[in-house]
Amino acid sequence: MSRPLQTIAADIEQHWPKVNYAAVPYLNALFALNSINDKYGLDSADGIVRRFLFNASTWRGEDAKRIKQELKDMAGL
């Protein structure tokens, strides 16, 4: 079973101290989501995860790889 998106968001915040400005809105939205099937306003959690990943390309390292892969798996990427 997948971890809740808000738990993953907390993990991201812990391991990426200087989040790219373009990824911040999507990270903030992840804190309000539980599963990939949720909605955030008019946006789907799937779309938010995809946009976060797109804007998190500068985040590197083992934690980044692990967490990004977890999000990709959730989004079916």
N, C-alpha and C positions, 0 to 999 in steps of 0.2 A: 504494500500500500504506500502511496506517495505521502510525503510530508505536506502539511498545509502550506499554502503559499506564503502566509504571514510568517511562518517559522523559517522558511527559506529566505524571506526578506531580512529577517533579523540576522541570519547567518551571513548574508551578503554584507550587511551593514558592519558586522563584526570583523569580517575579513577584507573589506575594501574601504579603508579609512577615507580616501579621497575619491569618492564616487564621481565619475564623469558627469558634468552638468547636464548633458543630454539624457543621461540614464536616470537622473534623480526623479522626474515625474513618474516614471514607470515603477521605480523602486517604491516610491510612496504609495502608489496604487496597489502594489503587491501586498502591502501591510493590511489592506482592507479586504483581501481575498482569502478564501479558504481552499477552493479547488479550481482546477482548470475549467470547470463548467460554470463558474460564477460569472456575474456581470459586475462591472464598475461603472455606474452611470449607463451610458449607451454602449460602452466598450465591453467586449468579451475578455475574460481572463486570458484566453489563448492569444488574442491580439496584443494584450499588454505584455505577456511573456515574450512574444516574438519581438516586439519593439524594444523591450528591455535588452534582450540578447543582441539585437542589432547595435544598440548604443553602448553596449558593454564590451566592445571588441578590444578596447585598450586594457581591460582588466586581465592580468596574467598571473600565472603561478598555479600550484597544485590545487589550492582551494577554489580558485576561479574555474579551473578545468572541471573539478568535481561538481560544483554547483551548477555551472552552465550545462553540463551533460544531464544533470537531474532535470533541469528546466526543459531542455531539448526533448528528453524522453517523455515528459508530461505533455508537451505540445505536439508530439509525434513528428519531430524533425530529425 
